[in-house]
Amino acid sequence: MAIHSNLDYLASDGRHFQILAQVTFLSFGVLMLGWDADFTNYLAVLLGALGTQLLFIQLLKIPLSSFKSALITSLGLCLLLKTNSPFIFLFAAMLAIAQKFVFRYRNKHLWNPANFGIIIAIILSDNAWVSPGQWGSEALIVLAVSTLGFAVLTKVRRLDTGLIFLATIAILEFSRTILYMNWNWEVWLHKMSSGSIWLFAFFMITDPMTTPDNKRARIFWTICVACISFYLTNFHFINSSVQWVLFLATPLTPFIDQLVKSEKFQWSSSQLVIQSKKYFQ
């Protein structure tokens, strides 16, 4: 009975799967891939994100369940942001959470929180960067990210976004690598087996709060993000291009939602929905 109850609770909110997946990936990176993990940095991220979320919980009287989203943001920063300074991690985490409440339009924040924290930290500091190669190309990473990613996205109804992004990148890379450059299949497979791109596809570009609500609009939006990212990566050698393109693309989402009407996404917690509507109306 206890196991069944725990499974029901896990399945009650898509954020539970995402937190579990991110903890798994972070543990794998530290224990199996040999990341040079500084736990002071991880502690700074958690304190910055959860502390800022607590401040807005008190100010705006929103439910404690919103801590889940802050935890997801902090884990995302631990997975993707690289810096030697815990203060930059703290700064990035605080900005990532605060912007959700400051920059809003029609009940949506304009940026994915982790993406915002990463890009602002890079812009304002010369000691922050994204390391796409830290995941390597091990098949186990791809399997783990895709399996847990499917669980998360199926729950939040954004499976199409991740798959379309990956499919677009795969087709573009195939066209350039195999058809145009006449390189062998191993080069294309190496590019497509990067754990970093799968992590981005399943856990960042698919954020339901910063992607268009309408399915057709979301598909078009996703293809545009993938195409621009591919161009910047292959022709301008910007390895973190997906982060920059997403940063510029997500503020368009509320305006797309205004042009193409559809049912708005809400997390499963009824209390969170009610409180959010009361605050943002």
NUPA-699862 format. One record per residue (C-alpha): residue number from 1; chain; x negated, z negated, y negated; residue in one letter. Coordinates in Angstrom, 3 decimals, decimal comma. Layout:
! residues N
{NUM; 'A'; {X; Z; Y}; 'A'}
...
***
This chain:
! residues 281
{1; 'A'; {0,000; 0,000; 0,000}; 'M'}
{2; 'A'; {-2,826; -0,881; -2,399}; 'A'}
{3; 'A'; {-4,569; 2,445; -1,762}; 'I'}
{4; 'A'; {-1,325; 4,350; -2,293}; 'H'}
{5; 'A'; {-0,706; 2,464; -5,534}; 'S'}
{6; 'A'; {-4,213; 3,248; -6,792}; 'N'}
{7; 'A'; {-3,775; 6,925; -5,996}; 'L'}
{8; 'A'; {-0,454; 6,983; -7,848}; 'D'}
{9; 'A'; {-2,110; 5,442; -10,888}; 'Y'}
{10; 'A'; {-4,983; 7,935; -10,721}; 'L'}
{11; 'A'; {-2,548; 10,840; -10,558}; 'A'}
{12; 'A'; {-0,395; 9,497; -13,400}; 'S'}
{13; 'A'; {-2,713; 10,782; -16,126}; 'D'}
{14; 'A'; {-5,070; 13,772; -16,127}; 'G'}
{15; 'A'; {-7,604; 11,759; -18,094}; 'R'}
{16; 'A'; {-8,229; 9,554; -15,052}; 'H'}
{17; 'A'; {-9,533; 12,536; -13,089}; 'F'}
{18; 'A'; {-11,672; 13,628; -16,012}; 'Q'}
{19; 'A'; {-13,291; 10,204; -16,411}; 'I'}
{20; 'A'; {-14,001; 10,077; -12,670}; 'L'}
{21; 'A'; {-15,513; 13,568; -12,740}; 'A'}
{22; 'A'; {-17,716; 12,866; -15,761}; 'Q'}
{23; 'A'; {-19,033; 9,614; -14,287}; 'V'}
{24; 'A'; {-19,830; 11,527; -11,087}; 'T'}
{25; 'A'; {-21,734; 14,241; -12,978}; 'F'}
{26; 'A'; {-23,668; 11,747; -15,096}; 'L'}
{27; 'A'; {-24,649; 9,747; -12,012}; 'S'}
{28; 'A'; {-25,704; 12,939; -10,229}; 'F'}
{29; 'A'; {-27,840; 14,004; -13,178}; 'G'}
{30; 'A'; {-29,628; 10,654; -13,427}; 'V'}
{31; 'A'; {-30,024; 9,915; -9,702}; 'L'}
{32; 'A'; {-30,412; 13,382; -8,153}; 'M'}
{33; 'A'; {-31,656; 15,717; -10,876}; 'L'}
{34; 'A'; {-34,141; 13,262; -12,321}; 'G'}
{35; 'A'; {-32,906; 13,165; -15,890}; 'W'}
{36; 'A'; {-35,028; 11,023; -18,157}; 'D'}
{37; 'A'; {-32,066; 8,803; -18,953}; 'A'}
{38; 'A'; {-32,377; 6,232; -21,729}; 'D'}
{39; 'A'; {-29,598; 3,744; -21,133}; 'F'}
{40; 'A'; {-29,966; 2,477; -24,699}; 'T'}
{41; 'A'; {-28,664; 5,871; -25,808}; 'N'}
{42; 'A'; {-25,740; 5,691; -23,383}; 'Y'}
{43; 'A'; {-24,892; 2,198; -24,622}; 'L'}
{44; 'A'; {-25,008; 3,443; -28,235}; 'A'}
{45; 'A'; {-22,569; 6,246; -27,387}; 'V'}
{46; 'A'; {-20,119; 3,885; -25,705}; 'L'}
{47; 'A'; {-20,258; 1,347; -28,522}; 'L'}
{48; 'A'; {-19,841; 4,034; -31,168}; 'G'}
{49; 'A'; {-16,924; 5,812; -29,506}; 'A'}
{50; 'A'; {-14,990; 2,808; -28,215}; 'L'}
{51; 'A'; {-15,664; 0,721; -31,334}; 'G'}
{52; 'A'; {-14,406; 3,482; -33,649}; 'T'}
{53; 'A'; {-11,366; 4,031; -31,439}; 'Q'}
{54; 'A'; {-10,603; 0,301; -31,565}; 'L'}
{55; 'A'; {-10,775; 0,390; -35,369}; 'L'}
{56; 'A'; {-8,169; 3,165; -35,544}; 'F'}
{57; 'A'; {-6,041; 1,462; -32,900}; 'I'}
{58; 'A'; {-5,862; -1,575; -35,179}; 'Q'}
{59; 'A'; {-5,316; 0,438; -38,365}; 'L'}
{60; 'A'; {-2,715; 2,858; -37,029}; 'L'}
{61; 'A'; {-1,064; 0,657; -34,376}; 'K'}
{62; 'A'; {-1,557; 3,232; -31,625}; 'I'}
{63; 'A'; {-1,544; 2,183; -27,958}; 'P'}
{64; 'A'; {-4,578; 0,900; -26,085}; 'L'}
{65; 'A'; {-4,239; 3,755; -23,595}; 'S'}
{66; 'A'; {-5,928; 5,961; -26,218}; 'S'}
{67; 'A'; {-9,190; 4,318; -25,142}; 'F'}
{68; 'A'; {-9,186; 6,803; -22,248}; 'K'}
{69; 'A'; {-9,717; 9,723; -24,598}; 'S'}
{70; 'A'; {-12,525; 7,873; -26,395}; 'A'}
{71; 'A'; {-14,218; 7,172; -23,067}; 'L'}
{72; 'A'; {-13,982; 10,878; -22,159}; 'I'}
{73; 'A'; {-15,630; 11,766; -25,474}; 'T'}
{74; 'A'; {-18,458; 9,274; -24,978}; 'S'}
{75; 'A'; {-19,147; 10,562; -21,448}; 'L'}
{76; 'A'; {-19,099; 14,143; -22,733}; 'G'}
{77; 'A'; {-21,758; 13,257; -25,308}; 'L'}
{78; 'A'; {-23,879; 11,585; -22,629}; 'C'}
{79; 'A'; {-23,676; 14,738; -20,510}; 'L'}
{80; 'A'; {-24,394; 17,341; -23,186}; 'L'}
{81; 'A'; {-26,117; 15,873; -26,251}; 'L'}
{82; 'A'; {-29,890; 15,361; -26,188}; 'K'}
{83; 'A'; {-31,795; 13,209; -28,699}; 'T'}
{84; 'A'; {-34,546; 10,597; -28,686}; 'N'}
{85; 'A'; {-32,700; 8,312; -31,080}; 'S'}
{86; 'A'; {-29,895; 5,903; -30,112}; 'P'}
{87; 'A'; {-28,835; 5,912; -33,773}; 'F'}
{88; 'A'; {-28,067; 9,640; -33,592}; 'I'}
{89; 'A'; {-26,018; 9,009; -30,460}; 'F'}
{90; 'A'; {-24,175; 6,200; -32,248}; 'L'}
{91; 'A'; {-23,607; 8,377; -35,324}; 'F'}
{92; 'A'; {-22,389; 11,343; -33,248}; 'A'}
{93; 'A'; {-19,984; 9,166; -31,264}; 'A'}
{94; 'A'; {-18,488; 7,528; -34,357}; 'M'}
{95; 'A'; {-17,993; 10,880; -36,086}; 'L'}
{96; 'A'; {-16,523; 12,438; -32,953}; 'A'}
{97; 'A'; {-13,781; 9,809; -32,744}; 'I'}
{98; 'A'; {-13,132; 9,394; -36,476}; 'A'}
{99; 'A'; {-12,575; 13,108; -37,092}; 'Q'}
{100; 'A'; {-9,598; 13,100; -34,683}; 'K'}
{101; 'A'; {-7,692; 10,915; -37,123}; 'F'}
{102; 'A'; {-9,029; 12,385; -40,373}; 'V'}
{103; 'A'; {-8,924; 16,138; -39,761}; 'F'}
{104; 'A'; {-5,485; 16,970; -38,416}; 'R'}
{105; 'A'; {-2,911; 19,691; -38,883}; 'Y'}
{106; 'A'; {0,567; 19,701; -37,366}; 'R'}
{107; 'A'; {-0,142; 16,883; -34,912}; 'N'}
{108; 'A'; {-3,397; 18,380; -33,605}; 'K'}
{109; 'A'; {-6,962; 17,452; -34,400}; 'H'}
{110; 'A'; {-9,057; 20,433; -35,405}; 'L'}
{111; 'A'; {-12,101; 19,925; -33,196}; 'W'}
{112; 'A'; {-12,885; 18,878; -29,667}; 'N'}
{113; 'A'; {-14,337; 15,404; -30,333}; 'P'}
{114; 'A'; {-17,499; 15,732; -28,209}; 'A'}
{115; 'A'; {-18,134; 19,246; -29,501}; 'N'}
{116; 'A'; {-17,763; 18,029; -33,098}; 'F'}
{117; 'A'; {-20,193; 15,152; -32,542}; 'G'}
{118; 'A'; {-22,770; 17,449; -30,943}; 'I'}
{119; 'A'; {-22,671; 20,137; -33,623}; 'I'}
{120; 'A'; {-22,711; 17,722; -36,581}; 'I'}
{121; 'A'; {-25,629; 15,818; -35,029}; 'A'}
{122; 'A'; {-27,547; 19,104; -34,662}; 'I'}
{123; 'A'; {-26,736; 20,179; -38,225}; 'I'}
{124; 'A'; {-27,695; 16,872; -39,849}; 'L'}
{125; 'A'; {-30,696; 16,022; -37,697}; 'S'}
{126; 'A'; {-33,805; 17,784; -36,443}; 'D'}
{127; 'A'; {-33,808; 15,468; -33,429}; 'N'}
{128; 'A'; {-30,645; 16,562; -31,635}; 'A'}
{129; 'A'; {-30,058; 19,500; -29,327}; 'W'}
{130; 'A'; {-28,171; 20,807; -26,292}; 'V'}
{131; 'A'; {-30,081; 21,526; -23,077}; 'S'}
{132; 'A'; {-28,186; 24,155; -21,037}; 'P'}
{133; 'A'; {-30,890; 24,183; -18,360}; 'G'}
{134; 'A'; {-30,755; 20,482; -17,525}; 'Q'}
{135; 'A'; {-28,238; 21,071; -14,735}; 'W'}
{136; 'A'; {-30,261; 23,671; -12,889}; 'G'}
{137; 'A'; {-28,476; 26,147; -10,666}; 'S'}
{138; 'A'; {-27,915; 24,100; -7,542}; 'E'}
{139; 'A'; {-24,820; 25,167; -5,633}; 'A'}
{140; 'A'; {-23,836; 21,526; -5,271}; 'L'}
{141; 'A'; {-23,367; 21,220; -9,023}; 'I'}
{142; 'A'; {-21,120; 24,264; -9,126}; 'V'}
{143; 'A'; {-19,099; 22,979; -6,192}; 'L'}
{144; 'A'; {-18,714; 19,501; -7,684}; 'A'}
{145; 'A'; {-17,789; 20,720; -11,158}; 'V'}
{146; 'A'; {-15,314; 23,303; -9,889}; 'S'}
{147; 'A'; {-13,647; 20,987; -7,365}; 'T'}
{148; 'A'; {-13,161; 18,082; -9,749}; 'L'}
{149; 'A'; {-12,445; 20,472; -12,570}; 'G'}
{150; 'A'; {-9,547; 21,990; -10,664}; 'F'}
{151; 'A'; {-8,097; 18,505; -10,199}; 'A'}
{152; 'A'; {-8,303; 17,775; -13,920}; 'V'}
{153; 'A'; {-7,029; 21,093; -15,179}; 'L'}
{154; 'A'; {-4,178; 21,346; -12,711}; 'T'}
{155; 'A'; {-2,979; 17,994; -14,005}; 'K'}
{156; 'A'; {-3,180; 19,032; -17,666}; 'V'}
{157; 'A'; {-1,991; 22,628; -17,153}; 'R'}
{158; 'A'; {-5,128; 24,274; -18,535}; 'R'}
{159; 'A'; {-6,489; 25,808; -15,323}; 'L'}
{160; 'A'; {-6,013; 29,308; -16,733}; 'D'}
{161; 'A'; {-8,339; 28,591; -19,667}; 'T'}
{162; 'A'; {-11,318; 27,591; -17,545}; 'G'}
{163; 'A'; {-10,876; 30,399; -15,044}; 'L'}
{164; 'A'; {-10,420; 33,086; -17,710}; 'I'}
{165; 'A'; {-13,505; 31,899; -19,572}; 'F'}
{166; 'A'; {-15,593; 32,040; -16,384}; 'L'}
{167; 'A'; {-14,137; 35,406; -15,344}; 'A'}
{168; 'A'; {-14,852; 36,943; -18,756}; 'T'}
{169; 'A'; {-18,439; 35,678; -18,768}; 'I'}
{170; 'A'; {-18,903; 36,858; -15,166}; 'A'}
{171; 'A'; {-17,659; 40,390; -15,942}; 'I'}
{172; 'A'; {-19,775; 40,687; -19,089}; 'L'}
{173; 'A'; {-22,891; 39,358; -17,363}; 'E'}
{174; 'A'; {-22,295; 41,707; -14,389}; 'F'}
{175; 'A'; {-21,916; 44,697; -16,694}; 'S'}
{176; 'A'; {-25,134; 43,911; -18,547}; 'R'}
{177; 'A'; {-27,271; 42,565; -15,695}; 'T'}
{178; 'A'; {-26,286; 44,838; -12,794}; 'I'}
{179; 'A'; {-24,826; 47,985; -14,344}; 'L'}
{180; 'A'; {-26,852; 48,330; -17,548}; 'Y'}
{181; 'A'; {-30,163; 46,536; -16,876}; 'M'}
{182; 'A'; {-30,145; 47,488; -13,175}; 'N'}
{183; 'A'; {-31,411; 44,049; -12,178}; 'W'}
{184; 'A'; {-30,699; 42,637; -8,739}; 'N'}
{185; 'A'; {-27,792; 40,448; -7,751}; 'W'}
{186; 'A'; {-29,901; 37,294; -7,683}; 'E'}
{187; 'A'; {-30,312; 37,404; -11,481}; 'V'}
{188; 'A'; {-26,566; 37,611; -12,011}; 'W'}
{189; 'A'; {-25,884; 34,866; -9,458}; 'L'}
{190; 'A'; {-28,510; 32,665; -11,089}; 'H'}
{191; 'A'; {-26,833; 33,041; -14,467}; 'K'}
{192; 'A'; {-23,385; 32,327; -13,063}; 'M'}
{193; 'A'; {-24,435; 29,332; -10,966}; 'S'}
{194; 'A'; {-25,576; 27,277; -13,937}; 'S'}
{195; 'A'; {-23,912; 23,886; -13,771}; 'G'}
{196; 'A'; {-23,871; 23,770; -17,580}; 'S'}
{197; 'A'; {-21,540; 26,751; -17,972}; 'I'}
{198; 'A'; {-19,165; 25,441; -15,302}; 'W'}
{199; 'A'; {-19,109; 22,038; -16,953}; 'L'}
{200; 'A'; {-18,256; 23,645; -20,299}; 'F'}
{201; 'A'; {-15,572; 25,839; -18,709}; 'A'}
{202; 'A'; {-13,772; 23,021; -16,941}; 'F'}
{203; 'A'; {-14,220; 20,073; -19,291}; 'F'}
{204; 'A'; {-14,697; 21,226; -22,899}; 'M'}
{205; 'A'; {-13,074; 24,564; -23,684}; 'I'}
{206; 'A'; {-10,027; 23,357; -21,723}; 'T'}
{207; 'A'; {-9,316; 20,361; -23,950}; 'D'}
{208; 'A'; {-5,490; 20,516; -24,173}; 'P'}
{209; 'A'; {-5,426; 19,001; -27,657}; 'M'}
{210; 'A'; {-7,586; 21,744; -29,214}; 'T'}
{211; 'A'; {-6,461; 24,859; -27,312}; 'T'}
{212; 'A'; {-3,380; 26,966; -28,185}; 'P'}
{213; 'A'; {-0,127; 25,784; -26,592}; 'D'}
{214; 'A'; {1,186; 29,278; -25,906}; 'N'}
{215; 'A'; {-0,287; 30,676; -22,680}; 'K'}
{216; 'A'; {-0,758; 34,269; -23,873}; 'R'}
{217; 'A'; {-2,306; 33,147; -27,135}; 'A'}
{218; 'A'; {-4,566; 30,773; -25,215}; 'R'}
{219; 'A'; {-5,745; 33,592; -22,925}; 'I'}
{220; 'A'; {-6,618; 35,810; -25,906}; 'F'}
{221; 'A'; {-8,337; 32,895; -27,672}; 'W'}
{222; 'A'; {-10,379; 32,089; -24,548}; 'T'}
{223; 'A'; {-11,502; 35,689; -24,056}; 'I'}
{224; 'A'; {-12,651; 35,835; -27,684}; 'C'}
{225; 'A'; {-14,668; 32,625; -27,293}; 'V'}
{226; 'A'; {-16,285; 33,980; -24,115}; 'A'}
{227; 'A'; {-17,127; 37,384; -25,618}; 'C'}
{228; 'A'; {-18,681; 35,983; -28,782}; 'I'}
{229; 'A'; {-20,633; 33,390; -26,773}; 'S'}
{230; 'A'; {-21,947; 36,109; -24,444}; 'F'}
{231; 'A'; {-23,059; 38,241; -27,393}; 'Y'}
{232; 'A'; {-24,867; 35,384; -29,155}; 'L'}
{233; 'A'; {-26,566; 34,241; -25,951}; 'T'}
{234; 'A'; {-27,798; 37,635; -24,782}; 'N'}
{235; 'A'; {-28,533; 39,411; -28,051}; 'F'}
{236; 'A'; {-29,465; 36,561; -30,384}; 'H'}
{237; 'A'; {-30,859; 34,182; -27,725}; 'F'}
{238; 'A'; {-28,778; 31,183; -28,848}; 'I'}
{239; 'A'; {-28,609; 29,132; -25,648}; 'N'}
{240; 'A'; {-26,067; 26,670; -27,069}; 'S'}
{241; 'A'; {-23,854; 29,456; -28,396}; 'S'}
{242; 'A'; {-20,761; 28,270; -26,491}; 'V'}
{243; 'A'; {-20,882; 24,988; -28,418}; 'Q'}
{244; 'A'; {-21,151; 26,738; -31,787}; 'W'}
{245; 'A'; {-18,416; 29,259; -31,026}; 'V'}
{246; 'A'; {-16,053; 26,516; -29,843}; 'L'}
{247; 'A'; {-16,769; 24,538; -33,003}; 'F'}
{248; 'A'; {-15,667; 27,510; -35,112}; 'L'}
{249; 'A'; {-12,737; 28,505; -32,882}; 'A'}
{250; 'A'; {-10,817; 25,252; -32,401}; 'T'}
{251; 'A'; {-9,754; 24,866; -36,084}; 'P'}
{252; 'A'; {-7,775; 28,086; -35,619}; 'L'}
{253; 'A'; {-5,615; 26,521; -32,901}; 'T'}
{254; 'A'; {-2,986; 24,804; -35,112}; 'P'}
{255; 'A'; {-2,457; 28,027; -37,031}; 'F'}
{256; 'A'; {-2,113; 30,012; -33,792}; 'I'}
{257; 'A'; {0,459; 27,461; -32,617}; 'D'}
{258; 'A'; {2,345; 27,988; -35,861}; 'Q'}
{259; 'A'; {2,407; 31,760; -35,388}; 'L'}
{260; 'A'; {3,194; 31,703; -31,655}; 'V'}
{261; 'A'; {5,631; 28,918; -30,855}; 'K'}
{262; 'A'; {5,441; 27,070; -27,545}; 'S'}
{263; 'A'; {5,952; 23,625; -26,040}; 'E'}
{264; 'A'; {3,406; 21,188; -27,407}; 'K'}
{265; 'A'; {1,103; 19,436; -24,943}; 'F'}
{266; 'A'; {1,343; 15,658; -24,644}; 'Q'}
{267; 'A'; {-0,528; 13,276; -22,388}; 'W'}
{268; 'A'; {1,636; 11,680; -19,726}; 'S'}
{269; 'A'; {1,876; 8,224; -21,237}; 'S'}
{270; 'A'; {5,310; 7,970; -22,830}; 'S'}
{271; 'A'; {4,171; 5,151; -25,058}; 'Q'}
{272; 'A'; {1,347; 7,270; -26,414}; 'L'}
{273; 'A'; {3,721; 10,154; -27,118}; 'V'}
{274; 'A'; {6,218; 7,945; -28,969}; 'I'}
{275; 'A'; {3,560; 6,187; -31,016}; 'Q'}
{276; 'A'; {1,790; 9,422; -31,874}; 'S'}
{277; 'A'; {5,017; 11,010; -33,098}; 'K'}
{278; 'A'; {5,811; 7,986; -35,227}; 'K'}
{279; 'A'; {2,404; 8,102; -36,871}; 'Y'}
{280; 'A'; {1,914; 11,822; -37,366}; 'F'}
{281; 'A'; {5,421; 12,879; -38,406}; 'Q'}
***
